[in-house]
Amino acid sequence: MSKRHIVSVLVQNQPGVLVRVASMFSRREFNIDSLSVGVTQSPEYSRMTVVIHGDKAVISQMVKQLEKLLEVVAVQLLEADSAVYRGMTLLKVKAEESNRLDILKIAEIFRAKVVDVQKATLIFEITGDDEKIDAFTRLLSPYGILETIRTGLIGLERGDHTIYQQREERDYYGEDVL
């Protein structure tokens, strides 16, 4: 039975890696439902989150193929019962009893949401522009950021004009234009 799988791939942050990874999916006829890529807290690495459908055997084969790519550092299947899925940016921060309140106050100022609480860690979801997210990250760095994943910015045009209308306006560009 085909089910949704979320795959986290840590790759070297260099030109062409996204194309090589996406090409691997294409060559094996995987349809990518969602793909998010962002630089990690270590600038030499990017982290890709890929949502695909398939049975266990197909997904296992796909993971093996990913692991063969030279630029791939690690591949991890994220299970629903042990992961948090959000858009924009997720940050996992060390949070001991002695500093947890300070961390929560910083999060409140930035309107970050607490999405997971454990004995020694907190996971925050934050949305906004790069400057806001970078400032939040800088303020949390002294406490110990364990992991981050950033999806990048997404956007919609204001008002009632939509991208669908823009597409319709361009429909007249056909093969017979010139």
GUKOL-440475 format. One record per residue: z, y, x negated of N, C-alpha, C in turn; residue in three letters. Coordinates in steps of 0.001 Angstrom, whole numbers. Each point is the difference from the previous one (the first is absolute). Layout:
N
@n.w Z	n.v Y	n.u X	ca.w Z	ca.v Y	ca.u X	c.w Z	c.v Y	c.u X	code Ala;
...
! end
This chain:
178
@n.w 0	n.v -1180	n.u -832	ca.w 0	ca.v 1180	ca.u 832	c.w 0	c.v 1245	c.u -878	code Met;
@n.w -851	n.v 953	n.u 311	ca.w -118	ca.v 1225	ca.u -763	c.w 1091	c.v 982	c.u 419	code Ser;
@n.w 772	n.v 461	n.u -979	ca.w 1016	ca.v 995	ca.u 311	c.w -40	c.v 1120	c.u -1012	code Lys;
@n.w 642	n.v 1095	n.u 331	ca.w 10	ca.v 1180	ca.u -865	c.w 917	c.v -239	c.u -1201	code Arg;
@n.w -491	n.v 408	n.u -1173	ca.w 772	ca.v -104	ca.u -1229	c.w -34	c.v 1341	c.u -714	code His;
@n.w 1136	n.v 373	n.u -559	ca.w 82	ca.v 1230	ca.u -785	c.w 195	c.v -419	c.u -1450	code Ile;
@n.w -941	n.v 439	n.u -846	ca.w -2	ca.v -381	ca.u -1408	c.w 232	c.v 1249	c.u -835	code Val;
@n.w 975	n.v -68	n.u -894	ca.w 268	ca.v 1106	ca.u -922	c.w -543	c.v -394	c.u -1363	code Ser;
@n.w -811	n.v 885	n.u -580	ca.w -647	ca.v -297	ca.u -1280	c.w 311	c.v 1135	c.u -972	code Val;
@n.w 658	n.v -297	n.u -1083	ca.w 271	ca.v 977	ca.u -1053	c.w -1129	c.v -90	c.u -1008	code Leu;
@n.w -674	n.v 1121	n.u -227	ca.w -1171	ca.v 14	ca.u -877	c.w 142	c.v 1095	c.u -1048	code Val;
@n.w -780	n.v -126	n.u -1061	ca.w -64	ca.v 1063	ca.u -1001	c.w -666	c.v 1211	c.u 630	code Gln;
@n.w 540	n.v 1175	n.u -264	ca.w -528	ca.v 1237	ca.u 577	c.w -1123	c.v 521	c.u -882	code Asn;
@n.w -1222	n.v -453	n.u 283	ca.w -1157	ca.v 419	ca.u -773	c.w -1238	c.v -6	c.u 879	code Gln;
@n.w -1022	n.v 762	n.u -374	ca.w -1211	ca.v 89	ca.u 818	c.w -654	c.v -1367	c.u 213	code Pro;
@n.w -483	n.v -218	n.u 1214	ca.w -747	ca.v -1210	ca.u 316	c.w 819	c.v -1168	c.u 507	code Gly;
@n.w 1332	n.v 76	n.u -89	ca.w 830	ca.v -1131	ca.u 419	c.w -106	c.v -223	c.u 1505	code Val;
@n.w 53	n.v 1060	n.u 775	ca.w -102	ca.v -131	ca.u 1454	c.w -1309	c.v -675	c.u 391	code Leu;
@n.w -1087	n.v 403	n.u -620	ca.w -1308	ca.v -588	ca.u 306	c.w -6	c.v -1488	c.u -345	code Val;
@n.w 552	n.v -366	n.u -1158	ca.w 5	ca.v -1423	ca.u -396	c.w 842	c.v -846	c.u 951	code Arg;
@n.w 1163	n.v 519	n.u 411	ca.w 849	ca.v -748	ca.u 926	c.w -668	c.v -93	c.u 1372	code Val;
@n.w -503	n.v 1121	n.u 504	ca.w -662	ca.v -14	ca.u 1307	c.w -1238	c.v -904	c.u -30	code Ala;
@n.w -729	n.v -5	n.u -1121	ca.w -1177	ca.v -867	ca.u -134	c.w 381	c.v -1477	c.u 50	code Ser;
@n.w 1160	n.v -331	n.u -549	ca.w 466	ca.v -1388	ca.u 56	c.w 180	c.v -426	c.u 1452	code Met;
@n.w 576	n.v 878	n.u 826	ca.w 163	ca.v -318	ca.u 1417	c.w -1361	c.v -149	c.u 668	code Phe;
@n.w -915	n.v 903	n.u -298	ca.w -1320	ca.v -5	ca.u 606	c.w -781	c.v -1263	c.u -367	code Ser;
@n.w 10	n.v -382	n.u -1283	ca.w -729	ca.v -1189	ca.u -446	c.w 479	c.v -1261	c.u 704	code Arg;
@n.w 1258	n.v -30	n.u 362	ca.w 564	ca.v -1166	ca.u 663	c.w 51	c.v 164	c.u 1515	code Arg;
@n.w -682	n.v 1051	n.u 498	ca.w -149	ca.v 272	ca.u 1423	c.w 1325	c.v 206	c.u 730	code Glu;
@n.w 958	n.v 667	n.u -671	ca.w 1230	ca.v 418	ca.u 651	c.w -233	c.v 1359	c.u 618	code Phe;
@n.w 456	n.v 182	n.u 1223	ca.w -34	ca.v 1318	ca.u 618	c.w 1352	c.v 663	c.u -244	code Asn;
@n.w -9	n.v 1165	n.u -620	ca.w 1234	ca.v 738	ca.u -260	c.w 301	c.v 846	c.u 1230	code Ile;
@n.w 1147	n.v -262	n.u 647	ca.w 407	ca.v 787	ca.u 1163	c.w 558	c.v 1354	c.u -431	code Asp;
@n.w 709	n.v 21	n.u -1122	ca.w 601	ca.v 1231	ca.u -491	c.w 147	c.v -99	c.u -1505	code Ser;
@n.w -249	n.v 1121	n.u -677	ca.w 134	ca.v 50	ca.u -1452	c.w 607	c.v 1344	c.u -376	code Leu;
@n.w 1142	n.v -45	n.u -646	ca.w 653	ca.v 1215	ca.u -483	c.w 256	c.v -164	c.u -1482	code Ser;
@n.w -258	n.v 1076	n.u -754	ca.w 184	ca.v -52	ca.u -1446	c.w 734	c.v 1253	c.u -443	code Val;
@n.w 963	n.v -164	n.u -872	ca.w 703	ca.v 1153	ca.u -543	c.w 610	c.v -321	c.u -1344	code Gly;
@n.w 170	n.v 1034	n.u -794	ca.w 633	ca.v -130	ca.u -1308	c.w 1475	c.v -306	c.u 205	code Val;
@n.w 558	n.v -864	n.u -814	ca.w 1418	ca.v -340	ca.u 68	c.w 816	c.v 1015	c.u -797	code Thr;
@n.w 1297	n.v -261	n.u -134	ca.w 840	ca.v 880	ca.u -812	c.w -379	c.v -73	c.u -1478	code Gln;
@n.w -721	n.v -1028	n.u -400	ca.w -540	ca.v -119	ca.u -1353	c.w -1487	c.v 343	c.u 63	code Ser;
@n.w -428	n.v 1119	n.u -579	ca.w -1387	ca.v 456	ca.u 153	c.w -1062	c.v -975	c.u -489	code Pro;
@n.w 360	n.v -968	n.u -800	ca.w -1012	ca.v -947	ca.u -471	c.w -341	c.v -1070	c.u 1047	code Glu;
@n.w 731	n.v -12	n.u 1120	ca.w -247	ca.v -990	ca.u 1047	c.w -260	c.v 661	c.u 1345	code Tyr;
@n.w -840	n.v -644	n.u 788	ca.w -180	ca.v 325	ca.u 1409	c.w 394	c.v -1234	c.u 792	code Ser;
@n.w 361	n.v 240	n.u 1246	ca.w 363	ca.v -1105	ca.u 876	c.w -918	c.v 54	c.u 1207	code Arg;
@n.w -623	n.v -1126	n.u 290	ca.w -904	ca.v -121	ca.u 1141	c.w 705	c.v -826	c.u 1074	code Met;
@n.w -104	n.v 455	n.u 1238	ca.w 480	ca.v -785	ca.u 1122	c.w -1212	c.v -315	c.u 864	code Thr;
@n.w -270	n.v -1285	n.u 159	ca.w -1192	ca.v -452	ca.u 707	c.w 437	c.v -824	c.u 1206	code Val;
@n.w -541	n.v 316	n.u 1172	ca.w 275	ca.v -779	ca.u 1207	c.w -1264	c.v -779	c.u 336	code Val;
@n.w 140	n.v -1329	n.u 63	ca.w -1130	ca.v -884	ca.u 291	c.w 449	c.v -1095	c.u 960	code Ile;
@n.w -958	n.v -723	n.u 562	ca.w 281	ca.v -1130	ca.u 879	c.w -531	c.v -1287	c.u -639	code His;
@n.w 735	n.v -1085	n.u 204	ca.w -435	ca.v -1293	ca.u -499	c.w 1100	c.v -1031	c.u 131	code Gly;
@n.w -359	n.v -1271	n.u -174	ca.w 1027	ca.v -1040	ca.u 18	c.w 622	c.v -119	c.u -1389	code Asp;
@n.w 1035	n.v -818	n.u -112	ca.w 751	ca.v -103	ca.u -1258	c.w -869	c.v -443	c.u -1169	code Lys;
@n.w -887	n.v -942	n.u 228	ca.w -858	ca.v -506	ca.u -1078	c.w -941	c.v 1089	c.u -507	code Ala;
@n.w -581	n.v 764	n.u 916	ca.w -921	ca.v 1065	ca.u -381	c.w 750	c.v 1095	c.u -764	code Val;
@n.w 1172	n.v 359	n.u 487	ca.w 791	ca.v 1055	ca.u -649	c.w 454	c.v -459	c.u -1385	code Ile;
@n.w 387	n.v -1251	n.u -118	ca.w 398	ca.v -540	ca.u -1293	c.w -1146	c.v 80	c.u -1005	code Ser;
@n.w -1199	n.v -343	n.u 434	ca.w -1174	ca.v 78	ca.u -866	c.w -286	c.v 1444	c.u -393	code Gln;
@n.w 127	n.v 915	n.u 965	ca.w -234	ca.v 1415	ca.u -263	c.w 989	c.v 526	c.u -1050	code Met;
@n.w 1257	n.v -390	n.u 99	ca.w 1016	ca.v 427	ca.u -978	c.w -374	c.v -516	c.u -1392	code Val;
@n.w -430	n.v -1242	n.u -93	ca.w -411	ca.v -560	ca.u -1286	c.w -1176	c.v 759	c.u -599	code Lys;
@n.w -964	n.v 377	n.u 850	ca.w -1149	ca.v 757	ca.u -486	c.w 417	c.v 1393	c.u -483	code Gln;
@n.w 902	n.v 644	n.u 730	ca.w 502	ca.v 1306	ca.u -426	c.w 688	c.v -95	c.u -1361	code Leu;
@n.w 813	n.v -1030	n.u -160	ca.w 760	ca.v -165	ca.u -1240	c.w -904	c.v -227	c.u -1210	code Glu;
@n.w -1232	n.v -430	n.u 214	ca.w -948	ca.v -202	ca.u -1098	c.w -583	c.v 1307	c.u -525	code Lys;
@n.w 50	n.v 1064	n.u 803	ca.w -544	ca.v 1283	ca.u -428	c.w 871	c.v 594	c.u -1110	code Leu;
@n.w -634	n.v 423	n.u -1085	ca.w 740	ca.v 500	ca.u -1161	c.w 896	c.v 1191	c.u 315	code Leu;
@n.w -437	n.v 874	n.u 892	ca.w 751	ca.v 1217	ca.u 301	c.w 1178	c.v -232	c.u 946	code Glu;
@n.w 84	n.v -1180	n.u 592	ca.w 1079	ca.v -306	ca.u 938	c.w 1237	c.v -428	c.u -788	code Val;
@n.w 1096	n.v 724	n.u 245	ca.w 1258	ca.v -283	ca.u -687	c.w 829	c.v -1010	c.u 782	code Val;
@n.w 69	n.v 160	n.u 1327	ca.w 798	ca.v -906	ca.u 835	c.w -539	c.v -1	c.u 1423	code Ala;
@n.w 181	n.v -1138	n.u 699	ca.w -396	ca.v -139	ca.u 1395	c.w 1191	c.v -557	c.u 759	code Val;
@n.w 308	n.v 638	n.u 1130	ca.w 1152	ca.v -432	ca.u 796	c.w -360	c.v 44	c.u 1478	code Gln;
@n.w 245	n.v -1114	n.u 703	ca.w -153	ca.v -8	ca.u 1450	c.w 1287	c.v 567	c.u 595	code Leu;
@n.w -129	n.v 1015	n.u 844	ca.w 1161	ca.v 632	ca.u 614	c.w 217	c.v -605	c.u 1384	code Leu;
@n.w 1077	n.v -717	n.u 168	ca.w 315	ca.v -650	ca.u 1271	c.w 714	c.v 984	c.u 921	code Glu;
@n.w -260	n.v -114	n.u 1296	ca.w 544	ca.v 945	ca.u 977	c.w 1522	c.v 49	c.u 8	code Ala;
@n.w 643	n.v -1120	n.u -236	ca.w 1460	ca.v -15	ca.u 57	c.w 680	c.v 503	c.u -1276	code Asp;
@n.w -788	n.v 297	n.u -1031	ca.w 616	ca.v 467	ca.u -1241	c.w -671	c.v 1243	c.u -574	code Ser;
@n.w -684	n.v 755	n.u 848	ca.w -685	ca.v 1195	ca.u -479	c.w 40	c.v 1081	c.u 1068	code Ala;
@n.w -234	n.v 1233	n.u -428	ca.w -82	ca.v 1139	ca.u 899	c.w -1423	c.v 539	c.u -87	code Val;
@n.w -642	n.v 179	n.u 1147	ca.w -1361	ca.v 523	ca.u 26	c.w 8	c.v 1397	c.u 605	code Tyr;
@n.w -478	n.v 963	n.u -736	ca.w -112	ca.v 1376	ca.u 467	c.w -1205	c.v 651	c.u -662	code Arg;
@n.w -384	n.v 1091	n.u 564	ca.w -1045	ca.v 774	ca.u -629	c.w 596	c.v 1055	c.u -911	code Gly;
@n.w -854	n.v 724	n.u -618	ca.w 352	ca.v 1111	ca.u -880	c.w 726	c.v -467	c.u -1256	code Met;
@n.w 1290	n.v 221	n.u -114	ca.w 711	ca.v -389	ca.u -1215	c.w 1297	c.v -712	c.u 341	code Thr;
@n.w 231	n.v -1097	n.u -673	ca.w 1280	ca.v -709	ca.u 61	c.w 625	c.v 44	c.u -1392	code Leu;
@n.w 1291	n.v 308	n.u -60	ca.w 720	ca.v 34	ca.u -1279	c.w 1251	c.v -861	c.u 100	code Leu;
@n.w 197	n.v -914	n.u -939	ca.w 1224	ca.v -796	ca.u -78	c.w 879	c.v 608	c.u -1093	code Lys;
@n.w 1214	n.v 390	n.u 381	ca.w 901	ca.v 717	ca.u -900	c.w 1304	c.v -766	c.u -131	code Val;
@n.w 528	n.v -44	n.u -1231	ca.w 1339	ca.v -535	ca.u -192	c.w 967	c.v 906	c.u 746	code Lys;
@n.w 906	n.v -585	n.u 762	ca.w 948	ca.v 808	ca.u 772	c.w 1341	c.v -709	c.u 17	code Ala;
@n.w 861	n.v 419	n.u -909	ca.w 1331	ca.v -586	ca.u -53	c.w 917	c.v 766	c.u 942	code Glu;
@n.w 1119	n.v -584	n.u 302	ca.w 936	ca.v 626	ca.u 930	c.w 391	c.v 1406	c.u -445	code Glu;
@n.w 97	n.v 214	n.u -1284	ca.w 439	ca.v 1291	ca.u -531	c.w -1038	c.v 1115	c.u 151	code Ser;
@n.w -1287	n.v -339	n.u 80	ca.w -1019	ca.v 1053	ca.u 85	c.w -871	c.v -82	c.u 1258	code Asn;
@n.w 272	n.v -939	n.u 863	ca.w -821	ca.v -214	ca.u 1194	c.w -61	c.v 1249	c.u 895	code Arg;
@n.w 1120	n.v 677	n.u 191	ca.w 22	ca.v 1189	ca.u 847	c.w -858	c.v 1120	c.u -585	code Leu;
@n.w 33	n.v 193	n.u -1320	ca.w -838	ca.v 1012	ca.u -646	c.w -1480	c.v -299	c.u 216	code Asp;
@n.w -373	n.v -1259	n.u -133	ca.w -1396	ca.v -407	ca.u 194	c.w -429	c.v 245	c.u 1444	code Ile;
@n.w 863	n.v -332	n.u 944	ca.w -318	ca.v 207	ca.u 1409	c.w -131	c.v 1482	c.u 346	code Leu;
@n.w 779	n.v 853	n.u -638	ca.w -114	ca.v 1449	ca.u 228	c.w -1350	c.v 519	c.u -495	code Lys;
@n.w -434	n.v -479	n.u -1161	ca.w -1323	ca.v 388	ca.u -524	c.w -1087	c.v -438	c.u 973	code Ile;
@n.w 113	n.v -1233	n.u 489	ca.w -994	ca.v -524	ca.u 945	c.w -45	c.v 837	c.u 1276	code Ala;
@n.w 1146	n.v 418	n.u 473	ca.w 58	ca.v 816	ca.u 1216	c.w -722	c.v 1332	c.u -199	code Glu;
@n.w 182	n.v 633	n.u -1150	ca.w -666	ca.v 1278	ca.u -304	c.w -1515	c.v -159	c.u 62	code Ile;
@n.w -515	n.v -1131	n.u -497	ca.w -1440	ca.v -245	ca.u -41	c.w -533	c.v -696	c.u 1258	code Phe;
@n.w 886	n.v -239	n.u 960	ca.w -355	ca.v -704	ca.u 1236	c.w -559	c.v -1391	c.u -270	code Arg;
@n.w 518	n.v -637	n.u -1021	ca.w -371	ca.v -1387	ca.u -292	c.w 819	c.v -920	c.u 894	code Ala;
@n.w -604	n.v -1081	n.u 426	ca.w 675	ca.v -964	ca.u 863	c.w 525	c.v -1161	c.u -839	code Lys;
@n.w 1214	n.v -438	n.u 291	ca.w 521	ca.v -1220	ca.u -607	c.w -571	c.v -1159	c.u 809	code Val;
@n.w -743	n.v -895	n.u -676	ca.w -613	ca.v -1129	ca.u 699	c.w 605	c.v -1346	c.u -387	code Val;
@n.w 857	n.v -7	n.u -1013	ca.w 689	ca.v -1235	ca.u -382	c.w 1263	c.v 356	c.u -769	code Asp;
@n.w 1108	n.v -677	n.u 334	ca.w 1273	ca.v 205	ca.u -690	c.w 507	c.v -1358	c.u -460	code Val;
@n.w 264	n.v -90	n.u -1291	ca.w 607	ca.v -1190	ca.u -580	c.w 1250	c.v 432	c.u -760	code Gln;
@n.w 732	n.v -948	n.u -521	ca.w 1247	ca.v 322	ca.u -695	c.w -231	c.v 936	c.u -1182	code Lys;
@n.w -1079	n.v -195	n.u -748	ca.w -214	ca.v 786	ca.u -1223	c.w -1259	c.v 858	c.u 20	code Ala;
@n.w -740	n.v -1	n.u 1121	ca.w -1261	ca.v 757	ca.u 44	c.w -233	c.v 630	c.u 1376	code Thr;
@n.w -838	n.v 1039	n.u -21	ca.w -519	ca.v 616	ca.u 1221	c.w -1515	c.v 85	c.u -145	code Leu;
@n.w -720	n.v -180	n.u 1107	ca.w -1446	ca.v 233	ca.u 1	c.w -268	c.v 1147	c.u 965	code Ile;
@n.w -754	n.v 999	n.u -501	ca.w -343	ca.v 1179	ca.u 789	c.w -1487	c.v 25	c.u 304	code Phe;
@n.w -327	n.v 528	n.u 1175	ca.w -1380	ca.v 323	ca.u 370	c.w -88	c.v 1519	c.u 52	code Glu;
@n.w -995	n.v 558	n.u -669	ca.w -194	ca.v 1440	ca.u 27	c.w -1478	c.v 309	c.u 182	code Ile;
@n.w -277	n.v 984	n.u 838	ca.w -1369	ca.v 445	ca.u 201	c.w -83	c.v 1477	c.u -354	code Thr;
@n.w -1168	n.v 403	n.u -403	ca.w -205	ca.v 1399	ca.u -353	c.w -1047	c.v 121	c.u -1085	code Gly;
@n.w -158	n.v 1215	n.u -511	ca.w -975	ca.v 200	ca.u -1065	c.w 573	c.v -496	c.u -1337	code Asp;
@n.w -878	n.v -43	n.u -1017	ca.w 407	ca.v -543	ca.u -1295	c.w 1164	c.v 762	c.u -613	code Asp;
@n.w 22	n.v 1319	n.u 173	ca.w 1064	ca.v 809	ca.u -599	c.w 1357	c.v -370	c.u 582	code Glu;
@n.w 76	n.v -172	n.u 1317	ca.w 1256	ca.v -373	ca.u 655	c.w 476	c.v -1371	c.u -483	code Lys;
@n.w -924	n.v -960	n.u -40	ca.w 359	ca.v -1362	ca.u -411	c.w 415	c.v -28	c.u -1472	code Ile;
@n.w -724	n.v 755	n.u -851	ca.w 359	ca.v 60	ca.u -1425	c.w 1375	c.v 619	c.u -205	code Asp;
@n.w 308	n.v 1062	n.u 756	ca.w 1315	ca.v 651	ca.u -122	c.w 1114	c.v -956	c.u 419	code Ala;
@n.w -205	n.v -725	n.u 1090	ca.w 977	ca.v -985	ca.u 467	c.w 218	c.v -1080	c.u -1055	code Phe;
@n.w -1096	n.v -485	n.u -563	ca.w 80	ca.v -1035	ca.u -1035	c.w 750	c.v 504	c.u -1233	code Thr;
@n.w -302	n.v 1232	n.u -435	ca.w 701	ca.v 576	ca.u -1161	c.w 1502	c.v 81	c.u 239	code Arg;
@n.w 402	n.v 401	n.u 1206	ca.w 1425	ca.v 116	ca.u 295	c.w 692	c.v -1361	c.u 73	code Leu;
@n.w -731	n.v -1038	n.u 393	ca.w 590	ca.v -1340	ca.u 72	c.w -43	c.v -748	c.u -1330	code Leu;
@n.w -840	n.v 433	n.u -922	ca.w -164	ca.v -700	ca.u -1286	c.w 1310	c.v -240	c.u -749	code Ser;
@n.w 910	n.v 978	n.u -82	ca.w 1252	ca.v -261	ca.u -733	c.w 845	c.v -1135	c.u 585	code Pro;
@n.w -198	n.v -310	n.u 1270	ca.w 767	ca.v -1077	ca.u 631	c.w -593	c.v -1375	c.u -295	code Tyr;
@n.w -1277	n.v -18	n.u -395	ca.w -663	ca.v -1261	ca.u -333	c.w -975	c.v -453	c.u 1063	code Gly;
@n.w -1260	n.v 374	n.u -155	ca.w -1046	ca.v -472	ca.u 904	c.w -449	c.v -1366	c.u -507	code Ile;
@n.w 126	n.v -1010	n.u 840	ca.w -352	ca.v -1366	ca.u -381	c.w -1471	c.v -306	c.u 240	code Leu;
@n.w -533	n.v 491	n.u 1126	ca.w -1408	ca.v -247	ca.u 330	c.w -501	c.v 1130	c.u 881	code Glu;
@n.w -1313	n.v 281	n.u -109	ca.w -647	ca.v 919	ca.u 936	c.w -1376	c.v -531	c.u 362	code Thr;
@n.w -456	n.v 400	n.u 1167	ca.w -1374	ca.v -252	ca.u 421	c.w -444	c.v 1218	c.u 783	code Ile;
@n.w -1166	n.v 536	n.u -378	ca.w -538	ca.v 1189	ca.u 654	c.w -1374	c.v -310	c.u 554	code Arg;
@n.w -194	n.v 368	n.u 1250	ca.w -1290	ca.v -239	ca.u 626	c.w -954	c.v 1159	c.u -198	code Thr;
@n.w 468	n.v 1133	n.u -407	ca.w -835	ca.v 1182	ca.u -100	c.w -17	c.v 749	c.u 1318	code Gly;
@n.w -729	n.v 1085	n.u 25	ca.w -54	ca.v 836	ca.u 1193	c.w -1060	c.v -491	c.u 970	code Leu;
@n.w 298	n.v 132	n.u 1283	ca.w -982	ca.v -224	ca.u 1051	c.w -40	c.v 1279	c.u 828	code Ile;
@n.w -1068	n.v 230	n.u 726	ca.w -55	ca.v 1247	ca.u 743	c.w -932	c.v -35	c.u 1178	code Gly;
@n.w 247	n.v 903	n.u 917	ca.w -856	ca.v 230	ca.u 1164	c.w -258	c.v 1492	c.u 121	code Leu;
@n.w -1178	n.v 330	n.u 447	ca.w -353	ca.v 1401	ca.u 221	c.w 767	c.v 533	c.u 1214	code Glu;
@n.w 458	n.v 1285	n.u -77	ca.w 692	ca.v 622	ca.u 1135	c.w -981	c.v 301	c.u 1124	code Arg;
@n.w 541	n.v 173	n.u 1194	ca.w -820	ca.v 358	ca.u 1153	c.w -614	c.v -1215	c.u 657	code Gly;
@n.w -960	n.v 266	n.u 876	ca.w -579	ca.v -1104	ca.u 767	c.w -1258	c.v -596	c.u -613	code Asp;
@n.w -424	n.v 517	n.u -1146	ca.w -1149	ca.v -579	ca.u -698	c.w 455	c.v -1247	c.u -746	code His;
@n.w -775	n.v -1077	n.u 96	ca.w 379	ca.v -1250	ca.u -659	c.w -1098	c.v -465	c.u -945	code Thr;
@n.w 348	n.v -942	n.u -833	ca.w -979	ca.v -587	ca.u -920	c.w -1115	c.v -701	c.u 775	code Ile;
@n.w 306	n.v -521	n.u 1197	ca.w -1019	ca.v -668	ca.u 813	c.w -1073	c.v 994	c.u 439	code Tyr;
@n.w 424	n.v 1206	n.u 309	ca.w -974	ca.v 1034	ca.u 370	c.w -856	c.v 374	c.u -1203	code Gln;
@n.w 606	n.v 66	n.u -1161	ca.w -747	ca.v 323	ca.u -1211	c.w -1062	c.v -1065	c.u -248	code Gln;
@n.w 353	n.v -1269	n.u 207	ca.w -956	ca.v -1096	ca.u -157	c.w -1149	c.v 157	c.u 974	code Arg;
@n.w 306	n.v 335	n.u 1261	ca.w -1039	ca.v 180	ca.u 1014	c.w -931	c.v 1151	c.u -365	code Glu;
@n.w 560	n.v 1059	n.u -578	ca.w -810	ca.v 1143	ca.u -405	c.w -966	c.v -371	c.u -1113	code Glu;
@n.w 337	n.v -1008	n.u -791	ca.w -846	ca.v -422	ca.u -1113	c.w -956	c.v -1117	c.u 387	code Arg;
@n.w 78	n.v -517	n.u 1234	ca.w -851	ca.v -1123	ca.u 420	c.w -1486	c.v 313	c.u -80	code Asp;
@n.w -359	n.v 1257	n.u 77	ca.w -1427	ca.v 323	ca.u -33	c.w -612	c.v -183	c.u -1385	code Tyr;
@n.w 811	n.v -215	n.u -1032	ca.w -540	ca.v -261	ca.u -1330	c.w -471	c.v -1442	c.u -61	code Tyr;
@n.w -1221	n.v -232	n.u 308	ca.w -548	ca.v -1344	ca.u -11	c.w -1049	c.v -147	c.u -1072	code Gly;
@n.w -689	n.v -1114	n.u 8	ca.w -1019	ca.v -275	ca.u -1006	c.w -1203	c.v 935	c.u 145	code Glu;
@n.w -236	n.v 531	n.u 1188	ca.w -1199	ca.v 809	ca.u 252	c.w 233	c.v 1500	c.u -142	code Asp;
@n.w 1086	n.v 440	n.u -597	ca.w 328	ca.v 1416	ca.u -78	c.w -1016	c.v 768	c.u -822	code Val;
@n.w -433	n.v -518	n.u -1138	ca.w -911	ca.v 750	ca.u -871	c.w -1435	c.v -246	c.u 319	code Leu;
! end
